[in-house]
Amino acid sequence: MARNVAHLLLEPSLAKPEMSIMSNEKHIGATQIGASGGGGGGSVVKKIEDDQAHALNHLLHLANDLCLAYGTARRRISDPALLETMGELDTSHDRYRIELAECVTALGHTPAEKGDLHGMLERGRVVLGELHGDEGVLRAMAKNEEEMASAFREALHAHLLPAEAIAIIERALAHEETHAEFYNRALGRFVG
């Protein structure tokens, strides 16, 4: 009788610890889930890995969208100092995009290489923001960065992810929080 993941979370001693899956501080072994109950364990592990890859690809889609929005924003910013800093912020996304893509590949899936429809919203927000000059573009990008940070927070709390992915997401979230600080400081110039 195959055991489901919910049952495993209640009784982690049923799992064999060959492969670690971590979510926050929770830890279960999952290579041969249900093996002691007779078969079906591989399909449960496959389902977990599919769900993990799907969650990570969702983050990759959003990160790809954010990078496209940065390109749109940088073409619209007139202040050279802001333009330079935004270029540095955009470059910092590349590292975690590569690392998340490696995690998806390790799970046996193809990493998302492009954004999705959400990116049209992010870029549109920037284009509309341009109507209000640099301040409007900065406000649009601050919102886009907050959405990315929110997606990272949600992934950390809502998904059972590999430990390596959790570490990447935590680092990426810390980066997004420093980006938010930059936008808050930059927008402070326009208040008053």
Residue, then its C-alpha position, 0 to 999 in steps of 0.5 A: m500500500a503506497r503512502n501519501v505525503a501527508h501521511l509521511l509528514l505525520e510519520p517521517s520514520l516511514a521514509k528512508p533518508e537517502m534523499s533530503i527534502m527540506s522545507n524551512e526546518k522540516h526534514i523528511g527522507a523521500t527516496q523510497i517513500g512507501a517502500s516498506g508498504g509495498g511499491g508506489g513510492g517512486s511515483v510519490v517521489k516523482k510527484i514531489e519532484d514534479d511539484q518542486a520543479h513547477a514551483l521553481n519554474h514559476l520563480l524562474h518565469l517571474a525572475n525572467d519577467l523582472c529582468l525584461a522589466y529592468g531592460t524596459a526601465r533602463r531605457r527610460i531612466s534619465d538619471p545616469a546614477l540611477l541607471e548605473t545602480m539599476g544595471e547592477l541590481d539587474t545583474s544580481h538577478d542572473r546568479y539566482r536565475i542560473e542557480l534555480a535553473e540548475c535545481v530544476t535540471a537536477l529534478g529532471h525538468t527543463p528550466a523556464e528560459k522566458g517570462d510569461l504573461h505576467g512580464m507584460l504587466e511588469r513592462g507595461r507598468v514601467v512604460l506607464g510609469e514613464l509618464h511620471g518621469d524617473e519617479g514613475v519608473l522607479r515606482a513601477m520597478a519597486k512594485n515589480e521587485e516587491e512582487m518578486a520578493s513576495a513570490f520568494r516568501e511564498a515559495l519558502h512557506a508554501h512548498l516542500l523544496p530541496a535544501e539547495a533551492i531553499a538556500i538559493i531562494e533565501r539568498a535571492l530574497a535577501h537581494e530583493e530586500t536590498h533592492a527594495e531599500f534602494y528604491n525606497r531611498a531613490l524615491g525619497r528624493f522625489v517626496g516633498 
